[in-house]
Amino acid sequence: MGKRAARSGARNGRGRTRPPGRGRRSDRRHPRALLLVGGLLGLALICGSALAEWRGGDSDTPEPGYAAESPLGSRAPLPAAGPGTFTPADASGAPVGTGGPLRRYKVLVEDGVDVSPRQAATEVQAILAHPRSWAAHGRGRFQLVSGGDSADVTIKIATPATTDRLCAANGDTHSELNCEVAGGVVVNLKRWVKGSPQYDGPPAEYRHLIINHEIGHMIGFHQHMECPGAGRAAPVMMQQIKGLKGCRSNAWPYAKDGTFVEGPAVP
């Protein structure tokens, strides 16, 4: 019996034999399970790290380069600098507004940036036609025109480095801010795509604030405003990216009831 058992392998508890050299099934699975779990954890850490790097982060200092989700839904890298040349949007529309002078505007996007000029122009048009916008309350009329047409206002979406260069005459934008220039507006690509770390809302909503703030300067609101009081809506003419100072973030010049959202003028 002993020799037979040695040749055929040890018996298990149910009378069947196991081939020599093999352990119990649970003994084989346990190390494999540990390896599988360890591998999945390692993969999760790697993916998490890559996702965090891809999303990037907002800071007060210029970044050498970053990646983020574009307003058009793609995941292309957004450069910190570009060639300084622009492609105008081949798009036009009817005037919007209830009164005031007509300003014809065109939208241009810096070359090498994964933002469609046509779609950007369509979005700017929707912002200016919003029922809480300047145009809807008699502060002026605005009409989108194609790049080949003459325009009173040029709205450029530019990389941070190009924004700094175009805005230099009016102050340092630190690769973070937007600006109003003679005859136009320069929108920092970083702010257009990523919004603001101070703004409590999605980037698509923050783009309303960008356009309304810079157009506000253009139509006569030359001074910035301060927070009118804790818990109240911040005026669009407040530099909300520099801090809300107790106010609630707000992207529109007018409240839902039609009242103008304002605050004390910055000295």
MIBA-681798 format. One line per field, with one value per residue (C-alpha): residue in one letter; x, y, z. Coordinates in pm, 1 decimal. Each point is the difference from the previous one (the first is absolute). Example, Ala and Ser with C-alpha at 12.3 -4.5 7.8 and 13.67 -1.06 7.14 Angstrom:
// MIBA-681798
rest <- (a,s) $
X <- (1230.0,137.0) $
Y <- (-450.0,344.0) $
Z <- (780.0,-66.0) $
This chain:
// MIBA-681798
rest <- (m,g,k,r,a,a,r,s,g,a,r,n,g,r,g,r,t,r,p,p,g,r,g,r,r,s,d,r,r,h,p,r,a,l,l,l,v,g,g,l,l,g,l,a,l,i,c,g,s,a,l,a,e,w,r,g,g,d,s,d,t,p,e,p,g,y,a,a,e,s,p,l,g,s,r,a,p,l,p,a,a,g,p,g,t,f,t,p,a,d,a,s,g,a,p,v,g,t,g,g,p,l,r,r,y,k,v,l,v,e,d,g,v,d,v,s,p,r,q,a,a,t,e,v,q,a,i,l,a,h,p,r,s,w,a,a,h,g,r,g,r,f,q,l,v,s,g,g,d,s,a,d,v,t,i,k,i,a,t,p,a,t,t,d,r,l,c,a,a,n,g,d,t,h,s,e,l,n,c,e,v,a,g,g,v,v,v,n,l,k,r,w,v,k,g,s,p,q,y,d,g,p,p,a,e,y,r,h,l,i,i,n,h,e,i,g,h,m,i,g,f,h,q,h,m,e,c,p,g,a,g,r,a,a,p,v,m,m,q,q,i,k,g,l,k,g,c,r,s,n,a,w,p,y,a,k,d,g,t,f,v,e,g,p,a,v,p) $
X <- (0.0,279.7,185.4,-319.1,-88.0,347.8,-27.4,-352.1,22.6,-148.6,-368.9,-225.5,-277.8,-252.0,197.8,132.7,368.7,201.7,291.2,335.5,142.4,-337.0,-141.3,-359.8,-195.1,-35.3,377.6,44.8,-257.9,108.0,330.5,-157.8,-279.0,255.0,191.2,-322.1,-111.2,347.6,13.3,-341.9,98.8,321.0,-187.9,-251.6,279.1,168.7,-326.9,-91.7,335.8,-27.2,-353.7,106.6,288.5,-229.5,-254.0,265.9,-67.0,-56.9,268.5,109.5,318.6,29.4,30.9,251.7,-272.0,-316.3,-279.8,-368.9,-333.7,-75.2,-338.6,-74.7,33.5,333.0,300.4,270.8,298.4,-35.6,330.4,126.7,125.8,-92.1,114.1,-190.1,-199.7,-377.6,-275.6,-326.9,-332.0,-199.1,-327.5,-248.1,-336.9,-274.0,40.1,-104.5,-98.7,-282.2,170.7,320.4,272.3,62.4,340.6,102.5,242.4,202.3,156.9,349.9,185.2,376.8,140.0,110.6,-275.8,-264.9,-290.9,-223.9,-25.8,-351.0,-124.6,173.7,-172.5,-335.4,56.1,95.5,-311.5,-214.6,168.1,-72.2,-359.8,-66.2,-306.8,220.7,263.7,88.5,-182.0,-325.6,-16.6,66.8,375.3,76.0,-69.6,246.3,30.4,232.0,172.0,231.2,375.3,16.9,-247.5,80.3,-64.2,-3.5,111.9,242.0,-19.4,311.1,46.3,375.4,249.5,124.6,331.7,-169.3,-256.1,282.1,153.3,-324.8,-108.4,339.1,-96.6,-276.7,190.7,144.5,-250.6,246.7,-111.9,-320.3,-230.5,-196.6,-2.6,-172.3,216.5,-60.9,-270.3,-28.4,17.0,270.7,-123.4,262.0,-34.5,65.1,-294.4,-225.1,63.3,58.5,-210.0,122.4,96.8,-212.7,-312.5,-263.9,-120.2,107.2,241.4,-285.5,-171.7,323.3,35.6,-308.6,189.9,306.2,-196.4,-235.2,285.8,216.5,-293.5,-105.5,328.3,-55.2,-345.3,108.5,49.6,364.7,34.1,-16.2,-256.0,27.0,-222.0,-316.8,-40.9,49.7,-227.5,-102.6,67.8,333.7,-21.3,138.0,223.3,165.1,325.8,-144.0,307.9,191.5,-242.8,-370.1,42.6,-320.5,-210.3,-152.9,150.0,-211.7,45.5,-275.5,-34.4,-365.7,-189.7,-295.1,-238.7,171.3,186.3,360.3,248.8,244.6,234.3,223.5,257.0,357.4,192.8) $
Y <- (0.0,243.7,-64.9,28.6,327.1,134.7,-86.8,128.7,304.4,84.5,-46.1,294.9,-6.8,-137.9,-305.6,146.0,37.8,308.3,-22.6,27.7,349.4,185.3,185.0,71.9,216.1,276.7,1.6,63.5,280.3,202.3,136.3,62.5,200.5,207.1,67.8,97.0,238.3,151.7,49.7,170.3,232.0,92.6,69.3,216.7,205.9,49.7,99.4,232.5,172.3,37.5,137.1,255.6,109.0,18.5,217.3,237.9,257.2,369.6,208.4,359.4,-61.0,-60.9,-362.1,-113.3,-212.6,-176.3,-218.2,25.7,-75.0,246.0,174.3,-215.1,-323.3,-129.8,-79.1,171.4,169.7,375.0,177.8,277.0,186.0,19.5,153.5,325.1,-43.4,-39.2,-161.4,196.2,-174.8,-46.1,81.4,284.9,80.8,254.9,290.8,-64.3,266.1,234.3,333.4,199.0,13.8,-300.5,-163.3,-252.2,-257.4,-292.0,-290.5,-135.9,-295.2,-32.6,-258.6,-332.2,-3.2,-272.0,242.0,41.9,370.2,-53.3,-169.4,258.0,277.0,-173.8,-16.7,368.1,85.0,-196.5,177.4,345.8,-101.1,-136.8,156.7,121.7,151.9,361.5,-16.0,-118.7,311.4,275.2,29.5,-53.7,-221.6,-258.3,-184.5,-287.3,39.8,-228.8,41.4,160.6,276.7,327.8,5.1,247.2,-258.4,-291.3,-279.5,-217.3,-326.1,-29.2,-215.7,139.4,122.0,173.8,150.6,148.9,154.8,142.5,135.2,141.2,359.1,-21.5,-190.9,-341.9,-282.7,-253.1,-267.8,-23.3,291.0,137.8,361.2,266.5,169.5,279.6,-126.7,-341.0,-264.6,-259.5,-317.4,-217.6,-354.7,-136.7,188.9,-84.3,-370.8,-46.1,274.4,152.5,-158.3,267.0,-48.4,-237.6,-131.0,-182.4,154.1,41.6,233.8,178.8,91.1,219.3,190.5,43.0,149.0,208.6,141.2,104.5,129.0,192.9,188.6,66.3,152.5,235.3,-182.4,88.9,-49.6,-332.8,-59.6,-155.6,-250.2,179.3,-220.2,-350.0,-256.1,232.4,-57.7,131.3,262.9,-105.8,307.4,-146.7,-189.2,-319.4,-203.7,194.6,-102.6,38.4,169.1,-151.8,36.1,-277.6,-54.3,145.1,9.9,240.5,380.3,-25.5,-209.6,-216.6,275.8,246.2,205.3,96.9,-184.9,261.5,78.5,281.5,121.3,-103.7,318.5) $
Z <- (0.0,83.9,-326.4,-201.7,167.9,-66.8,-368.8,-55.0,227.0,340.0,51.0,74.6,253.8,-249.0,-98.4,-327.5,-64.2,-91.8,-242.6,174.8,33.1,-18.1,294.7,83.5,-242.9,255.8,44.0,-373.2,-21.8,301.6,-135.1,-339.7,163.0,187.5,-321.0,-180.5,274.9,23.3,-374.6,-6.4,284.1,-176.8,-323.3,184.4,155.7,-336.0,-171.1,285.9,-21.6,-376.4,26.0,259.0,-221.7,-304.6,177.4,123.0,268.9,40.3,164.7,32.1,-197.4,-373.5,-104.1,-263.1,-155.9,104.1,-124.6,65.9,-155.5,-275.5,-21.1,-302.9,195.0,-132.8,217.5,-198.0,164.8,40.6,-61.3,222.8,-307.9,-364.9,-330.3,52.5,-320.5,1.0,-203.5,-17.7,38.3,-316.5,171.9,13.9,148.0,45.6,243.9,360.5,252.1,93.0,-55.4,-13.4,-263.1,-223.2,37.9,-261.5,136.6,-128.1,188.3,-67.9,153.7,13.1,-238.1,145.0,262.7,1.6,18.8,-303.5,-95.4,-131.2,316.3,218.4,-197.0,39.9,375.6,23.5,-197.5,246.9,293.9,-141.0,-78.1,351.4,169.7,288.8,-228.9,-78.7,-334.4,150.7,219.1,-250.2,54.9,-366.5,-297.2,-126.9,-329.4,-83.2,-338.4,-193.2,11.9,-343.3,90.4,169.3,373.0,288.2,255.1,-29.7,257.5,4.6,186.3,56.8,185.3,332.9,-143.5,-293.5,236.5,207.2,-309.3,-139.1,340.4,101.8,-75.9,260.6,268.9,74.9,-32.4,153.6,-250.2,205.6,-81.4,-294.5,-113.2,-204.1,-260.7,-246.7,-232.8,149.9,270.2,64.0,168.2,169.4,-130.6,348.8,143.7,-297.0,43.5,372.5,155.2,324.2,332.1,169.3,-210.8,135.8,-332.2,-316.1,-255.0,-249.4,246.5,84.8,-367.2,46.7,267.2,-222.0,-290.3,214.8,208.3,-295.6,-206.4,310.5,-13.0,-367.7,43.4,276.9,329.0,28.5,375.9,174.4,273.1,343.4,178.8,114.9,307.2,134.1,-163.7,-282.2,-369.5,-122.4,-277.2,-337.2,19.6,308.1,-62.5,139.3,-89.8,266.8,273.3,76.0,340.8,135.9,-315.6,-205.8,-344.9,-279.4,-378.0,-110.9,18.5,99.0,251.6,-99.1,105.3,-235.2,259.4,-70.1,219.5,124.6,284.1,123.3,-250.0,66.1,97.2) $
